[in-house]
Amino acid sequence: MAKTIRTMEDFSAFVGLSRTTVSKYFNDPGSVRQNTRSVIEAALKKSDFRPSIFAVNLNRRRSNILGVIIPNSTDPFYMALTRRIETIANEAGFLAFVLSSDGRAEMEDQAIQTFRSMNIAGAIIAPLGVRSHHRVLAELGASIPLIYVDSPLDETSSFVGTDNRQSFRLIVDYLCRSGEPPCYFGMPLVNNNATARQEAYVEAMREFKVTPSIVAVEDAGSWDFEKFGHDEALRILKGQGFPTGTVLCANDRIAFGVISAAYALGLKVGHGADCDLRVAGHDDHPLSRYACPPITTVAQNYNEIGRLAIELLLQRLDEDAPPAKRDNARVLLNAELMLRRSA
């Protein structure tokens, strides 16, 4: 019985070439002579040997593996984002590995260490921001090209995402023109969007000469936005109620919870004389158009954020300058107003 070929050493002996020559071929087939390449490729067909992708990448000066870290693997926004990144990376000859930090800084650190051990070529990260260990991320960014998405780590980060100032100006303008000005129902402090979106709301209200009104909510520190929105809205509605008849939520998932709480108390959500409350959101969650009532919101361009982020990363990989000396890029995309029955 023929010996099973499991390792690079086994294959080198099988093909009759040195381990160095075989490794050279797997790192870059064009780096060996044509006749050597033909011998190795014939042996591969005969033996059905496939080297470990991780072992090959560890020996490369630059691997073909890209790392992606997201805070929540079940959130539709991050699912759409990573799907776009994976597709374009694959078309460019790269393999994108996606890990989730599960909203925890220690898990984010662990994902970074995992990727460093895999010798990744570059990374795209949706950071926890306020909870991230900035030193760990700074060290990663000094060693490989690094692009942030969804929320920037800080003002100097290379970042691709939605322009919160533009999106909140858009929806605040509509809500002020179409009815009672909105109060703001914020999100837990899970990333920098929590403060950035509240600041964008306040700026927009002042721009339209209206006094901002921030709803006082508890910081649950959780990514379970629907439950957070429901529980806080239920508490508020059972008490003195919202300060205005229009509630602008930091994201659509919180709006789901607010609408659920209103329904539980027999309140009608919508835009009309017979309605008790208007509710609007942000992001255009895939299910927001199917809520009852469908949610008025502003749409982030998930696909474009993913495309621009991976293309910027691939561009950085082609540059000669070391990561620490590259100029940081900030790409802010405009959102689109989606008018539906909730507001």
C-alpha positions in Angstrom: 0.0 0.0 0.0 1.3 3.4 -0.9 2.2 5.7 1.9 -0.4 8.5 2.6 1.0 11.9 1.8 0.1 14.2 4.7 2.8 16.8 5.0 5.0 19.0 2.8 7.9 16.7 3.7 6.0 13.6 2.5 5.1 15.4 -0.8 8.7 16.6 -1.3 9.9 13.0 -1.0 7.1 11.8 -3.3 7.9 14.3 -6.1 11.7 13.9 -5.7 12.4 17.6 -5.1 13.7 19.5 -2.1 11.3 20.9 0.6 12.6 24.4 -0.3 11.7 24.1 -4.0 8.2 22.7 -3.2 7.5 25.5 -0.7 8.6 28.0 -3.2 6.1 26.6 -5.7 3.2 26.8 -3.3 4.1 30.3 -2.3 4.4 31.5 -5.9 4.1 28.9 -8.8 5.7 31.4 -11.1 8.9 31.5 -9.0 10.0 28.0 -10.2 11.1 26.9 -13.7 8.4 25.6 -16.0 9.6 22.0 -16.1 9.8 22.0 -12.2 6.3 23.4 -12.1 5.0 20.7 -14.5 6.6 17.9 -12.4 4.9 19.3 -9.2 1.5 19.8 -10.8 1.6 16.2 -12.2 2.5 14.9 -8.8 -0.4 16.9 -7.2 -2.9 15.3 -9.6 -1.5 11.8 -8.9 -1.2 12.2 -5.1 -4.3 14.4 -4.4 -2.1 16.2 -1.9 -3.3 19.7 -0.7 -1.1 21.7 1.6 -2.5 23.5 4.6 -3.5 27.1 3.6 -2.4 28.3 7.0 1.0 26.7 6.8 1.6 28.1 3.3 0.5 31.6 4.4 2.8 31.6 7.4 5.8 31.1 5.1 4.8 33.8 2.7 6.1 37.4 2.9 2.5 38.5 2.3 -0.3 36.0 2.6 -3.6 36.0 0.7 -5.7 35.9 3.8 -7.7 39.0 4.9 -9.2 39.4 8.4 -12.6 40.8 9.1 -13.8 41.5 12.7 -17.4 42.5 13.4 -19.2 43.0 16.8 -22.3 40.9 16.1 -22.5 38.1 13.6 -26.3 38.0 13.7 -26.9 41.6 12.8 -28.2 41.9 9.2 -26.1 45.0 8.6 -22.8 43.1 9.4 -24.1 40.0 7.5 -24.6 42.1 4.3 -21.3 43.9 4.8 -19.2 40.8 5.2 -20.9 39.1 2.3 -19.9 42.0 0.0 -16.3 42.0 1.4 -15.9 38.2 0.9 -17.2 38.3 -2.7 -14.8 41.1 -3.8 -11.9 39.6 -1.8 -12.4 36.3 -3.5 -12.5 37.9 -7.0 -9.1 39.5 -6.2 -7.5 36.2 -5.2 -7.9 36.7 -1.4 -9.6 34.7 1.3 -11.6 36.7 3.8 -11.9 35.2 7.3 -14.7 36.7 9.5 -14.6 36.6 13.3 -17.0 38.2 15.8 -16.0 40.1 18.9 -19.5 39.5 20.3 -19.5 43.0 21.6 -16.7 42.3 24.1 -13.3 43.9 24.1 -11.5 40.8 25.2 -13.0 38.9 22.3 -11.9 41.7 19.9 -8.4 41.3 21.2 -8.5 37.5 20.9 -9.7 37.9 17.2 -6.8 40.2 16.5 -4.3 37.8 18.0 -5.8 34.9 16.0 -5.4 36.9 12.8 -1.8 37.9 13.6 -1.0 34.2 14.1 -2.4 33.6 10.6 -0.1 36.2 9.1 -3.0 38.1 7.5 -2.2 40.6 4.8 -4.7 43.2 6.0 -7.9 43.7 8.0 -11.3 45.4 8.0 -12.7 45.9 11.5 -16.0 47.3 12.8 -14.6 48.3 16.2 -16.3 48.5 19.6 -14.8 51.9 19.8 -15.5 53.1 23.4 -14.7 49.6 24.7 -11.9 48.7 22.3 -8.3 48.4 23.6 -6.9 51.1 21.4 -3.3 50.1 21.9 -3.9 46.6 20.5 -5.6 48.1 17.4 -2.9 50.7 17.0 -0.2 47.9 17.0 -2.2 46.0 14.4 -2.6 49.1 12.2 1.2 49.7 12.4 2.0 46.3 11.0 -0.7 45.7 8.3 -3.1 47.9 6.3 -6.3 48.4 8.4 -9.6 49.8 7.4 -12.5 50.6 9.9 -16.2 50.3 8.9 -19.5 51.3 10.6 -17.9 53.5 13.3 -14.4 54.9 13.3 -12.0 54.1 16.1 -11.1 57.8 16.3 -10.8 60.9 14.1 -7.5 59.7 12.5 -8.6 56.2 11.5 -9.0 55.1 7.9 -12.7 54.7 7.7 -15.6 53.9 5.4 -19.2 54.4 6.6 -22.3 56.5 6.6 -22.2 60.3 7.2 -24.2 60.5 10.4 -24.5 64.3 10.1 -26.0 64.1 6.7 -28.4 61.2 7.5 -29.7 62.8 10.7 -30.1 66.2 9.0 -32.1 64.4 6.4 -34.5 62.7 8.7 -34.8 65.5 11.3 -35.7 67.9 8.5 -38.5 65.6 7.3 -39.9 64.9 10.8 -39.9 68.6 11.7 -41.6 69.6 8.4 -44.2 66.8 8.6 -45.3 67.0 12.2 -44.2 67.5 15.8 -40.3 67.7 16.1 -38.7 64.5 17.3 -37.2 63.6 20.6 -34.2 61.3 20.4 -34.1 57.7 21.8 -30.4 56.8 21.9 -28.6 53.4 21.8 -26.5 51.7 24.4 -22.8 52.7 24.4 -21.6 49.7 22.4 -19.6 51.7 19.8 -18.8 55.2 18.8 -22.1 55.5 16.8 -23.9 55.9 20.2 -22.3 59.4 20.7 -21.9 60.3 17.1 -25.5 59.8 16.2 -26.8 61.7 19.3 -24.5 64.6 18.5 -25.7 64.6 14.8 -29.3 64.7 16.1 -28.6 67.7 18.3 -26.7 69.5 15.5 -29.6 69.0 13.1 -32.2 70.2 15.5 -30.3 73.3 16.2 -29.7 73.9 12.5 -33.5 73.9 12.1 -34.0 76.2 15.1 -35.7 73.6 17.2 -34.7 72.7 20.8 -33.2 69.1 21.0 -34.9 66.7 23.4 -32.9 63.7 24.5 -34.9 60.8 26.1 -33.3 59.7 29.3 -32.6 55.9 29.0 -30.5 53.4 30.9 -27.2 52.2 29.3 -27.8 48.5 29.0 -24.4 48.0 27.3 -26.0 45.3 25.2 -26.4 44.6 21.5 -29.9 43.3 22.1 -31.4 46.6 20.8 -34.9 45.3 20.3 -35.3 44.4 24.0 -33.6 47.5 25.1 -36.0 49.7 23.0 -39.0 47.7 24.2 -38.1 47.7 27.9 -37.1 51.4 28.0 -40.1 52.5 25.9 -42.5 50.5 28.1 -41.0 52.2 31.2 -41.3 55.6 29.7 -44.9 55.1 28.3 -46.1 53.8 31.7 -44.6 56.9 33.3 -44.9 60.4 32.0 -44.5 59.4 28.3 -42.2 60.8 25.7 -41.6 64.5 25.6 -42.9 64.8 22.1 -45.3 62.8 19.9 -42.4 61.9 17.5 -39.6 59.5 18.5 -36.5 59.3 16.4 -34.5 56.2 17.4 -30.8 55.7 17.0 -31.4 52.7 14.8 -34.2 50.6 13.4 -33.7 47.7 15.8 -34.5 50.1 18.7 -37.5 51.3 16.7 -38.8 47.7 16.6 -38.8 47.7 20.4 -40.5 51.1 20.8 -43.3 50.1 18.4 -43.7 46.8 20.2 -44.0 48.6 23.6 -46.6 51.0 22.1 -48.6 48.1 20.7 -48.5 46.4 24.1 -50.1 49.5 25.7 -52.8 49.9 23.0 -51.1 52.9 21.3 -51.3 53.3 17.6 -48.0 54.2 15.8 -48.2 56.0 12.5 -48.6 59.3 10.7 -52.2 60.5 11.0 -54.8 62.2 13.1 -55.9 58.9 14.6 -52.3 57.9 15.6 -50.8 58.3 19.1 -47.1 58.3 18.3 -44.7 58.6 15.3 -41.6 56.5 15.4 -38.6 56.7 13.0 -35.3 54.9 12.9 -31.9 54.8 11.1 -30.1 52.2 8.9 -33.0 50.7 6.9 -32.8 47.3 8.5 -33.9 44.6 6.0 -37.1 43.9 8.1 -38.0 47.6 8.7 -40.2 47.7 5.6 -42.1 44.7 6.9 -42.7 46.0 10.5 -46.2 46.9 11.6 -46.3 49.7 10.6 -43.4 49.9 8.2 -40.6 52.1 9.6 -39.7 55.5 8.3 -35.9 55.5 8.3 -32.7 56.5 6.5 -30.9 53.8 4.5 -27.3 53.0 4.8 -25.7 51.7 1.6 -24.4 48.4 3.0 -23.1 47.1 -0.3 -21.3 50.3 -1.2 -19.7 50.5 2.3 -18.4 46.9 1.9 -17.2 47.5 -1.7 -15.3 50.7 -0.9 -13.8 49.2 2.3 -12.4 46.1 0.6 -11.2 48.1 -2.5 -9.5 50.6 -0.3 -7.8 47.7 1.6 -6.7 46.1 -1.7 -5.3 49.4 -2.8 -3.3 49.8 0.4 -1.9 46.3 -0.2 -0.5 47.4 -3.5 1.2 50.5 -2.0 4.9 50.4 -1.2 4.9 52.6 1.9 4.8 50.8 5.3 1.3 50.9 7.0 2.4 53.4 9.7 3.4 55.9 7.0 0.3 55.8 4.8 -2.2 58.6 4.8 -5.5 57.7 6.4 -8.6 57.9 4.2 -12.1 58.7 5.4 -15.0 57.9 3.0 -18.4 59.1 4.2 -21.5 58.0 2.2 -24.8 59.8 2.1 -27.9 58.0 3.3 -31.3 57.9 1.6 -34.6 58.9 3.3 -37.2 56.0 3.3 -40.7 57.3 4.0 -43.1 54.7 5.4 -46.2 54.6 7.6 -44.6 54.8 11.1 -43.8 58.5 10.8 
